[in-house]
Amino acid sequence: MGIPFLSINKEPMTKENKRLFAIVVAVAFLLLIPLVAMQFSTEVNWTLADFIIAGVLLLGIGLLCEFVIRKVPKRSHRIVICLVLLMLLVLVWAELAVGIFGTAIAGS
């Protein structure tokens, strides 16, 4: 008899679960880059809010792309939708970083 919450699931990960795991690992790795850079340079100066916003943006886009991959049947449509989502991510990231459009959410 073992402890129920410590039991190991013996079923192999499905392809979808592997993609979700890869998304989470990729987001964590991308967030580690500025964290490590902050240790070596004063030019990178992120606050906790910056890490939270970046994490939400990256994880949100990753999960939206995963949703598109699972629900949109035609491959060409999936690619276009995911590329549009990635372009939106870049535009929002640039606006938050330097305020290229001058909106109220600009980081400057």
GROMACS elastic network, one bead per residue, 0.5 to 0.9 nm:
[ bonds ]
;  ai    aj funct       b0    kb
    1     4     6  0.86405   500
    2     5     6  0.87541   500
    2     6     6  0.75826   500
    2     7     6  0.69245   500
    3     6     6  0.54628   500
    3     7     6  0.64477   500
    4     7     6  0.53878   500
    4     8     6  0.89977   500
    5     8     6  0.85241   500
    9    12     6  0.81922   500
   11    14     6  0.88004   500
   13    16     6  0.80472   500
   13    17     6  0.59454   500
   13    18     6  0.62921   500
   14    17     6  0.52032   500
   14    18     6  0.62436   500
   14    19     6  0.87453   500
   15    18     6  0.51201   500
   15    19     6  0.63789   500
   15    20     6  0.88195   500
   16    19     6  0.51576   500
   16    20     6  0.63538   500
   16    21     6  0.86848   500
   16    66     6  0.83167   500
   16    70     6  0.82142   500
   17    20     6  0.50067   500
   17    21     6  0.61006   500
   17    22     6  0.84837   500
   18    21     6  0.50368   500
   18    22     6  0.60618   500
   18    23     6  0.86124   500
   19    23     6  0.61569   500
   19    24     6  0.87174   500
   19    66     6  0.76282   500
   20    23     6  0.50820   500
   20    24     6  0.63761   500
   20    25     6  0.86736   500
   20    62     6  0.84403   500
   20    63     6  0.75706   500
   20    66     6  0.74380   500
   21    24     6  0.52343   500
   21    25     6  0.61747   500
   21    26     6  0.85409   500
   22    25     6  0.50723   500
   22    26     6  0.59474   500
   22    27     6  0.85351   500
   23    26     6  0.51029   500
   23    27     6  0.61806   500
   23    28     6  0.86093   500
   23    58     6  0.88948   500
   23    59     6  0.72030   500
   23    62     6  0.60696   500
   23    63     6  0.75724   500
   23    66     6  0.86806   500
   24    27     6  0.51961   500
   24    28     6  0.62045   500
   24    29     6  0.86188   500
   24    59     6  0.69528   500
   24    62     6  0.83265   500
   25    28     6  0.50717   500
   25    29     6  0.60887   500
   25    30     6  0.85773   500
   26    29     6  0.50408   500
   26    30     6  0.60849   500
   26    31     6  0.85631   500
   27    30     6  0.50911   500
   27    31     6  0.61596   500
   27    32     6  0.85915   500
   27    54     6  0.89374   500
   27    55     6  0.67331   500
   27    58     6  0.61872   500
   27    59     6  0.63193   500
   27    62     6  0.84002   500
   28    31     6  0.51519   500
   28    32     6  0.62187   500
   28    55     6  0.79638   500
   29    32     6  0.50275   500
   29    33     6  0.67261   500
   30    33     6  0.54849   500
   30    34     6  0.77608   500
   30    55     6  0.88655   500
   30    58     6  0.87655   500
   31    34     6  0.61187   500
   31    35     6  0.66521   500
   31    36     6  0.89790   500
   31    51     6  0.69613   500
   31    54     6  0.75840   500
   31    55     6  0.70989   500
   32    36     6  0.59984   500
   32    37     6  0.83981   500
   33    36     6  0.53716   500
   33    37     6  0.61082   500
   33    38     6  0.86514   500
   34    38     6  0.59707   500
   34    39     6  0.87509   500
   34    44     6  0.67730   500
   34    45     6  0.83080   500
   34    46     6  0.74607   500
   34    51     6  0.88327   500
   35    38     6  0.52773   500
   35    39     6  0.69348   500
   35    44     6  0.85101   500
   35    45     6  0.89723   500
   35    46     6  0.79007   500
   35    51     6  0.87986   500
   36    39     6  0.53338   500
   36    40     6  0.70908   500
   37    40     6  0.53879   500
   37    41     6  0.59927   500
   37    42     6  0.85205   500
   37    43     6  0.85950   500
   37    44     6  0.63651   500
   37    45     6  0.88638   500
   38    41     6  0.53640   500
   38    42     6  0.64045   500
   38    43     6  0.75812   500
   38    44     6  0.51903   500
   38    45     6  0.62211   500
   38    46     6  0.76246   500
   39    42     6  0.79521   500
   39    44     6  0.87075   500
   40    43     6  0.89948   500
   40    44     6  0.87144   500
   41    44     6  0.60873   500
   41    45     6  0.84339   500
   42    45     6  0.64282   500
   46    49     6  0.78756   500
   46    50     6  0.56367   500
   46    51     6  0.69415   500
   47    50     6  0.51349   500
   47    51     6  0.66167   500
   47    52     6  0.87978   500
   48    51     6  0.51954   500
   48    52     6  0.62458   500
   48    53     6  0.86606   500
   49    52     6  0.50281   500
   49    53     6  0.60417   500
   49    54     6  0.84284   500
   50    53     6  0.52184   500
   50    54     6  0.60122   500
   50    55     6  0.84030   500
   51    54     6  0.51330   500
   51    55     6  0.59285   500
   51    56     6  0.85132   500
   52    55     6  0.50640   500
   52    56     6  0.61058   500
   52    57     6  0.85534   500
   53    56     6  0.51511   500
   53    57     6  0.61024   500
   53    58     6  0.85465   500
   54    57     6  0.51122   500
   54    58     6  0.60061   500
   54    59     6  0.83272   500
   54    93     6  0.80847   500
   55    58     6  0.52332   500
   55    59     6  0.57913   500
   55    60     6  0.80391   500
   56    59     6  0.52780   500
   56    60     6  0.56137   500
   56    61     6  0.83482   500
   57    60     6  0.51481   500
   57    61     6  0.61206   500
   57    62     6  0.84568   500
   57    89     6  0.70804   500
   57    92     6  0.87247   500
   57    93     6  0.82685   500
   58    61     6  0.53447   500
   58    62     6  0.60465   500
   58    63     6  0.85566   500
   58    89     6  0.77639   500
   59    63     6  0.59949   500
   59    64     6  0.84220   500
   60    63     6  0.51970   500
   60    64     6  0.60399   500
   60    65     6  0.85641   500
   61    65     6  0.60792   500
   61    66     6  0.85102   500
   61    82     6  0.86187   500
   61    85     6  0.66146   500
   61    86     6  0.71482   500
   61    89     6  0.71093   500
   62    65     6  0.51841   500
   62    66     6  0.62260   500
   62    67     6  0.86611   500
   62    86     6  0.89624   500
   63    67     6  0.61071   500
   63    68     6  0.85829   500
   64    68     6  0.62018   500
   64    69     6  0.85956   500
   64    82     6  0.81540   500
   64    85     6  0.79956   500
   65    69     6  0.61055   500
   65    70     6  0.86168   500
   65    78     6  0.82570   500
   65    81     6  0.79204   500
   65    82     6  0.55048   500
   65    85     6  0.74564   500
   65    86     6  0.87825   500
   66    69     6  0.50111   500
   66    70     6  0.62335   500
   66    71     6  0.86505   500
   66    82     6  0.88980   500
   67    70     6  0.51697   500
   67    71     6  0.60685   500
   67    72     6  0.82518   500
   68    71     6  0.52270   500
   68    72     6  0.54749   500
   68    73     6  0.88450   500
   68    78     6  0.61421   500
   68    81     6  0.74347   500
   68    82     6  0.73154   500
   69    72     6  0.59620   500
   69    73     6  0.78820   500
   69    75     6  0.82495   500
   69    78     6  0.60212   500
   69    79     6  0.85481   500
   69    82     6  0.84179   500
   70    73     6  0.77482   500
   71    78     6  0.88304   500
   72    75     6  0.75646   500
   72    77     6  0.71075   500
   72    78     6  0.60223   500
   73    77     6  0.79412   500
   73    78     6  0.76343   500
   74    77     6  0.54521   500
   74    78     6  0.64148   500
   74    79     6  0.89550   500
   75    78     6  0.50473   500
   75    79     6  0.63058   500
   75    80     6  0.87570   500
   76    79     6  0.51974   500
   76    80     6  0.63272   500
   76    81     6  0.86900   500
   77    80     6  0.51802   500
   77    81     6  0.61003   500
   77    82     6  0.85208   500
   78    81     6  0.52319   500
   78    82     6  0.60609   500
   78    83     6  0.84981   500
   79    82     6  0.52300   500
   79    83     6  0.60675   500
   79    84     6  0.86030   500
   80    83     6  0.51101   500
   80    84     6  0.61811   500
   80    85     6  0.86379   500
   81    84     6  0.51113   500
   81    85     6  0.62271   500
   81    86     6  0.86749   500
   82    86     6  0.61608   500
   82    87     6  0.86026   500
   83    86     6  0.50113   500
   83    87     6  0.61370   500
   83    88     6  0.85843   500
   84    87     6  0.50393   500
   84    88     6  0.61936   500
   84    89     6  0.86112   500
   85    88     6  0.50703   500
   85    89     6  0.62397   500
   85    90     6  0.87827   500
   86    90     6  0.63099   500
   86    91     6  0.86937   500
   87    90     6  0.50918   500
   87    91     6  0.62196   500
   87    92     6  0.86410   500
   88    91     6  0.50798   500
   88    92     6  0.60909   500
   88    93     6  0.83793   500
   89    92     6  0.52607   500
   89    93     6  0.59468   500
   89    94     6  0.84923   500
   90    93     6  0.50374   500
   90    94     6  0.60223   500
   90    95     6  0.85159   500
   91    94     6  0.51523   500
   91    95     6  0.61247   500
   91    96     6  0.85902   500
   91   100     6  0.86121   500
   92    95     6  0.50548   500
   92    96     6  0.61099   500
   92    97     6  0.84961   500
   93    96     6  0.51647   500
   93    97     6  0.60405   500
   93    98     6  0.86157   500
   94    98     6  0.59110   500
   94    99     6  0.66300   500
   94   100     6  0.65818   500
   94   101     6  0.89269   500
   94   106     6  0.86620   500
   95    98     6  0.56008   500
   95   100     6  0.52579   500
   95   101     6  0.63440   500
   95   102     6  0.75212   500
   95   103     6  0.76853   500
   95   105     6  0.73227   500
   95   106     6  0.53849   500
   95   107     6  0.70891   500
   96    99     6  0.58771   500
   96   100     6  0.84717   500
   96   105     6  0.62869   500
   96   108     6  0.78874   500
   97   100     6  0.84075   500
   97   106     6  0.68553   500
   97   107     6  0.52153   500
   97   108     6  0.72347   500
   98   101     6  0.88099   500
   98   102     6  0.86872   500
   98   106     6  0.65238   500
   98   107     6  0.58531   500
   98   108     6  0.58742   500
   99   102     6  0.50111   500
   99   103     6  0.68414   500
   99   104     6  0.87122   500
   99   105     6  0.77646   500
   99   107     6  0.60540   500
   99   108     6  0.62492   500
  100   103     6  0.82614   500
  100   106     6  0.78447   500
  101   106     6  0.79053   500
  102   105     6  0.80446   500
  102   106     6  0.61857   500
  102   108     6  0.89496   500
  103   106     6  0.56322   500
  104   107     6  0.86326   500
  105   108     6  0.88294   500
